[in-house]
């Protein structure tokens, strides 16, 4: 029989403190959470929700919000980011280590499938205004890893504006009971909870059910039909509990005995970071974090194992502004106009009739073609033709579309369409290049997040990597060289990470190539290797190898026999080429 859980007074106080911190952050985020629900509804096309419209009225959704967001993401992630790992000292050893680790990071980016992970981060960033990623060490392959965090699961102290000045952060998520029991020593004492869907971006309680049913046996041993889209089925089949994982700054100190047998005062928690995990009144963990090396010495921006990306909003708030909220009024106005025009078309095609009571009309009047209407007696039967829409309606609709493009930064060029005033291919490329500048801010924000993630990954590998890794290092000569490395070898070498600005944006090849050719014609760019490197052409590597070979041969000093066969000829050669004297 399981013994009753009896926490100590100190543990009770810690549990209460952690739950209070979580409750405080959740309450402070109430309005933000409401905004998120509205934003995700707009992105999903629920533009008419809550509007009491007559059934005969058209409710057309011009889904420009989703279109704009779905266009931004592939633009921002068009290419893998260019991450530079630099040696701070700049000596040969540090530079060699940086080059090797650079190759490792490039491979790790592919192994973790970051080119598909980053778009998920950006979707939260654009829809909710804030994207969150948690980094961790993967013990299976002994390499850094990361996960996308549901914004609804993330909480921060209300006064924080960014992780750099946050006092604590909490990650609250519904975890299956079997996982709680496997991961934590006190997990068996945790009791399951219900109604946990409010802590997730996907609200189970409001899920619309599909037609496909599955038969399951619930926790009471009863067979029940559940809709496949009904998340409550999983809650009934596998009980869950809310696990609150809190990271807090704690500068507490304690006396410890050093190697010399002398007591000295040290920080109780390395780097001043404490981790506490509770669930339904049970303390699951209290101690140091796994990553105390997330500090300024390792060029990490903050000590928390999270990376956040914030859309434009108040600088005094931790949470960014959702993109759907920014575009809501414009999109809804276009929805209404499109619906009204559609209503007008419907009235024109199906007009109303005015029939005098004295006509004695026997047939029901419809818009059926070639219909014969019979009447008795005097009186009129008159069709009411609705007035045509004035031109200013369509002009205003076009104006709203133009303003929408300006506000969103997604225009015809970013969507792969050409403007009517573009007359040449080069002009089109330049126009498309200029259009991407409207989302440069988002690109720079993403670069900063990638830089933070890279710094954390490098720090983790240096301090936790204990298995030999083989990477393929490509030198400046294009030759691939396999290198073996292990993280602890780099522990004492100061390395920093830098993401090149805008490296993930689509590169306008034609624009770049034309600029280089113009500079070459002006004599400003004369290096053939540089010109070829920035051109897309067949057999590019072969041509580069030939250029490098010729360059190396030109740099070799001439042998004396190459200067001539006798002293007079050698003298004449040196007189005409004085630069050869020093080489000889």
N, C-alpha and C positions, 0 to 999 in steps of 0.2 A: 504493500500500500504506500502511495506517495505521501511523504511527510508534508505537513502544511508549511507554506512559505512564511518565514518569520524574518523580515529584514531588520537590521539593526537601526537604532535611532538615527545614526548618520545616513544610512541608506534611505530611510524614510524621508529625511529632509532633502536628500539629493533627488529622489524620485519626484517629490512635490515641486522642487525648484525647476526641474527639467520640464515637467508637465505644465507648469505655470509659464515658463518661457515660450513653450510651443503655443499655449492658449493665447498669450499676449500677441504673439506674431500673427496668429490666425485671425484674431479679432481686428488687428490693425490693417489686415489685408482684405477685409470684407468687401470694400468698394472695388478694389482691384480685381478680386475674384468675379464680381458681378460683371465688370467690364470685359473680362476674359470670356465669360459665357456668351456675352453679346457678340464679341469679336469672332469667336469660333462659329457662331450661328451665321454671321454675315459671310464668312469664308465658305461655309457649306451651302450658301445660297438661300438661307432663310431670311429673305428681305421683308416679307409681309407678315411675319409672326407678330401676333398681338394686335393687328389692325382688323377692325370689324368692317369688312367689306361685303356688300351684297353679292350673292352667288353669281348674278348675271354680269358682274363687273370683271373684266380681265385683270389678272395679276401677273404681269409679265416681269420676269427677273432678267435684267441685263447683267449677267454675272461678270462684271468688270473687275471686282475686287479679287476674286479667285484667279482671274486671268492675269492680273498684274502681279500677284504674288507668285504664281506658277511660272511667270516669265522671269522674274527677278532671280529666283533660285538658280536656274541653269546658267544665267549670266555670271552670277557671283562665284559659281563653282565650275566654270568652263574648263579650267586646267588645274592640275595638281599644284599646290602652293610651292614656291621656291623658298625653302628654309635653309638659311646659312648657319652653320655652327662654327663659331669663331673662338680662337684661342686668345684669351685676354693678355697673356704674357707675350705671345708672338714669337716664341723661340721655335726651333725646328721640331723638338719633341711635342710641344703643344700643338703645333700646326699639323703634324702627322696624325696625332690623336683626333684632332678636330675633323680632318679629312676622313679618317676611318669611321668615326661616329656619324659623320654626315651620310656616308653610304648606308650605315645601319639604319638611320632614321628614314632614309628614302625607301628602304625595303620594308620597314615597319609600317610606314604609311600605306603601302600596298597590302601587307598582311592583315592589317586591321580594317581594310576596306573603307578607309576614311573618305574616299571620294563619294561614297554613298551615305556615310555617317554624317558628314558635314551638312548636306541638304536637309537632313532631319533636324539638326540644330537650327538651321536657318528658317525652317518652317515655323518652329516655336518662336523664334526671334521676330518674325514678321507678323504672325497671327496674334501672338500674345504680347509682343513687345519685348520679351526677354527669353533668351535661350540659355539653357544650363547643361553643362556636361560635367560628369564626375570622372576623375582619373583614378586608376588603381593599378596595383601590380598583379599580373596574371601568373599564378604559381604553376599553371599547367605547362606553359611554354617558357616561363621565366623571362617575361618581357612586359613592358608597360602596356596598358590597355585603357579604354575609356567607355563610358556609357552615356547615352542621352537621358537626362532627368526630366520627368514630367514637372512643369512649372507648378502645378497644383500640389506637388509633394514637397516643395522647397519653401522654407521659411527663414527669415532673417530678423534680427532685432530691429524694431521700427525706426530707430534713428539712423540706421546705416544708409548710405547712398551708394556704396560699392563694397566689394569684399575687402578692399584694403583698409577700410575703417569700420568693418563689422566687428562687433563684440562676440557674436555667436551666430551660428547657422544651424538649422535643424532640417533633417530629411525625414519626412513622415510618410510611410508607405504601408499599404496593406500586404502583409506577408503570410503565406500559407503556414498553418500550424506545424506541418512536418518539417519545414525549413527552419522555423524558430527552434524546434527541438534539436535539430541536427547542428545548428550553428552555435547555440548558446548553452552553457552549463545549466542555467536556471530556466531554460526554455520550457521544461515540462510543467512549470508552475503557471505559465501564461494561459489564461482562459480566452477562448475565441470571442470575437466581437461581431456585431452586425452593422448594417448601414454604413459601409465604408466607402461607397462609391463617391461620396462628396469630396474625398481626398484624391480624386483622379480627374484627368481631363475628359475621360469617357464616363458620363453619368449613366449608371445602369438603370436607375429608376425611370429615366425618360427615354430609354432606348425603344425605337420602333421595331416591332417584331416582324420577322419575315414569315414566309410560308412553310419553310422547311422545319419539321419537327424531329426531335430525337427523344427516345425513351431512355430514361435514366433511373437509377435507384438512389433516392436521397438518403440523408443521414438517419432517417427514421425507418429505413428499410422498405419504403413504399415506392412503387414504380410510378413515375410521373412523366407526362409529356412536357417537354420544354422546347421553346423555339431556339434554334441555333444561335440567333443573335441576342438571346436573353442571358446577360451576364450573371443574373441571379442564380442560374443553374450551377455555375461554378462555385458560388458562395455557399450553396446548400451542400454540394458534393464535397468541397474541401473548405472546412472552416478556416477563417483568417483572423488576424489580429493586427492592430495598428502598431507598428514599430517606429519609435521616435529615436533617431540617431542624431545626436547633438555634438557639434564641435564648438568648444568655447575657449576663449583666452583665459588662462589661469596662471598668474605670476607667483603662485604660492611657492614657498621655499621650505626646505627641510634640512636637518643636519644629517650628514653622511660621513662615514669614516673612509678616508682616502688610503692609498697604498702605504703611506708612512704611519698609519695608525692615528692620524690627527683628524678630529672632527671639523668639518667645514660646512658652511651653508651653501646649498645649491638649489637650483630650480627643481621643484618636485616633478614637473612635467617638461620634458625637453622642448625647447623652442617656445615654452609657455603655452602649449596647446594641450587641452584635455578633451578626451572623447568619452561621452556618456551615452549608453543605449538603454532605453526603458520600453516596456510594453505592458499596458493594462495593469499598472501598479507594481510591476516586477522589474528589478534592476538586473539587466543582462550583461552590462559591461561598464567598468569605470577604470580609466587609466590613460596612459599616453597614447598618442596617435601612432599609426604605422609609418607616418611620413614626417618625422620631426625635422628633416633636412629641407623642407619647403621654406627656405628663408632667403634673405637678401644676398647672403654669401653665394648661394647657388642661382642667383638672378631670378628667383621666383617672386612674383608680385605680392603674394600674401601666403599665409600658412595653411589655408584651407584647401582640401583636395578637390576643388571645384573651379570650373572656368565658366564665366558668364559673358554674355554678349547682349548689350542693351540697345534697343532702338531709340531714336530721338525722343526725348521727353524732358520732364523737369530734372535739372541737375541736383535737386534736393530730394529726389526719390530714387530708391533702389530699382524700381520697376520702370521699364520703358513703355512707350505709347504704342498700342497695337496698330498696325497698318490699316486694318478694316475700319477702325474708329476714325482715322484720319480721312478716309475716303467715303465714309458712310453717307453723308448728306448729298454729295454729288451723285453717287450711285443710286440712291433712293429717288432723287429728283428725276433721273433718267428712267428709272423703273416706272414712275408715275406717268411721265409723258408718253413713253412707249405704250403703256396700258390704255391711256386716254385716246391715243391715235388708233389703237386696235379697237376700242369701243366705238369710235366714230366710224371705222370701216364696217364693223358689224351692224351698226344702225343703218348705214347706207345700203348694205346688202340685204338687210332685214328691216325695212322701215315700218314705222307705226302707221295706222290708218284711222281716219276720222269718218264715222258713218252716222248719218242722221237717223234718228229713231224711226222716222217716217218712211225710210227706204224699204224696210222689210227685207233686208238682206238675209237670205236663207243659208248660203254657204259660208263656212269659216274662211276668213281671209288669211292666206299665207303667201309666201314668196315663191311658190311652186311655179316653174315656167309654164307658159301657155294656159294658165288657169282661167276658167270662165266663171265669172261671178254674176249670179242672177239676183235681181232685186225687183221689188214691187213698189209701186207708188213713186211719189216725187221724193226729192231730197238728193243730197250729194254723198258720194263715196270718194274721199280725198286721201291721197298719200301724203304723209309728212316726210319730206326729204330733209335730213339733217344738214346743217351748213357745213361746207368744207373747212378743213383745218387751214387757218391762215399761215402764210409763209414764215411768220416770225416764230411759230412753234418749232418748225424744223430748224430754223436758224439758231434758236435757243438751245435745242437739243445738241446741235453740232458744237455750240459754244461750251456746253457742259462737258462734252467729250474732250475738247481741247484743254479745258481746265483740269479735267481728270488726268490727262497725260502729263500736264505740268506738275501737278501735286504728287502723283505717283512716281514720276521719273521714267515711266514705261511708255514709250511712244512708238510710232510706226517703225522707226529705225531699229529699236531694240527688239521688236517683234519680227524682224526680217523683211519688213515692207519698206518701200521707197516712197519718199515724199514726191509730190507732183512736180516740184520745182527742181528736182535732181535730174541732170541731163547726161551725165557721164559716169563710167564705172568708178573712176578715181574719186569723183565728187561724192558718189554714193558711199564709198568707203570712208572718206573723211567725215561725212555727215553721220555715219553710223558710229565712228570713233568718238565724235563730239557728244553724241547722245549718251554714251556710257558714263560721261562725267557726272551726270545727275545722280548716279548711285555710287559715286566714289566714296562718299562718307560711309556707307554700309560696307564697302570693300575694305576701308581702313579699319573699321571696327572688327571685321572678321580677321584681318591680319594680326591685330593685337591679341585676339583670342587664341589664334594659332601659335603666336609667339609664346604666350603663357603656357599653353599645353606642351609645346616643345621643350620649354625650360623645365617643366615638371617631369617630363619623360626622361630628359637627360639626367636630372638629379636622381630619379628612381633607379635608372640603370647603373649609375655610378655607385650608389649605396646598397643596392639590393641584388644586382646581377651577379650570379655566382656560377653560371654555366658558360662555357666557351661558345662564342658565336662566330660563324664564318660569313663574311660579307664579301661581295664583289665590288672592289674599289676600281673606279675608272679614272686613270690618270689624265693629265693634260694632253698626252699624245694619243688618247683614245684607246689605249691598251688596258684590258681588264685584268686586275690583279686580285686573286683571293687573299683575304687577310683574316687571321684569327684574332679574336679579342675577348676580353672578359671585363665586366663592369668595374670591379674593384681595382683594376689596373689604372683607371682614370680618376680615382677618388681624389687625388691631390692635385689634379690639373684643373685650372680655372677655365671653364667653358661657358659661353653664353650663346643664346639662340636669337636669331633675327629673321623674321619673315619679310621678304621683299614686298614692298608696297604694290598692291594691285596685281600681284603675280597670278591670282586665280581668275582675273577678268579675261575675257576673250581677247586674244592678240590679233590685231588687225594687220595681217601679213602684208597685204597690198600697200597699206598706208606706210608701214615701216620700211618695206623694200623700196618704195618710191623716194622716201626721204633719204635713205642711204645712197641710192643712185644719184640723186641730186647733189649730195655732198661730195660724192666721188667725182662727178663732172666738174665741180668747182675746185677740185684739188684739195679739199679739206680732209677727206678720208682717202688714204692712199694704201692702207694695209689690205692686201688681197685676202688674207686669212679672215680678217674681221668681216669683210664684205660677203664672202662665201658663207661664213657661219650664220649670218643673218638672212640668208636666202633659202627658199625652198626650191630644190632642183634635184634631178636624178643623179645618182652616183656622187652625192655630196661628200661623203666620207673619203672616197677615193681621191677626189679633187683636193680636199683638205690635206690628205697625206702627202700628195705630190708637192703642194705649196710648202708644207713644213720641211720636206726633204730638200727642196731647192733653197729654202731659207737657211738651213743648217749648213749646206754646202757653201753658200755665199759667205757665211760667217767664219769658215775655216781659213787660216792664213795660207798664202801661196807657198808652195815649196820652192826652194832656190832654183831648181831646174826649170820651173815654170816661168821664171823671169827672163830667161834667155840663155843662149849657148856660150857666150863669152862675156868678159867684163864690160866691154863697151855697150853691148846690148842690155845687160843688167842695169848699168848706170843710166842709160836712156829711158828704160822702163820706170825706174824709181824717180827720175827727174819729172817725167810726165804724170806719175801717180805718187805724190809725196805721202799720201795716207798709208802706203804700203811699207814705208820705212820702219815704223814702230812695230808692225806685225812681223816683219822679217827679223 
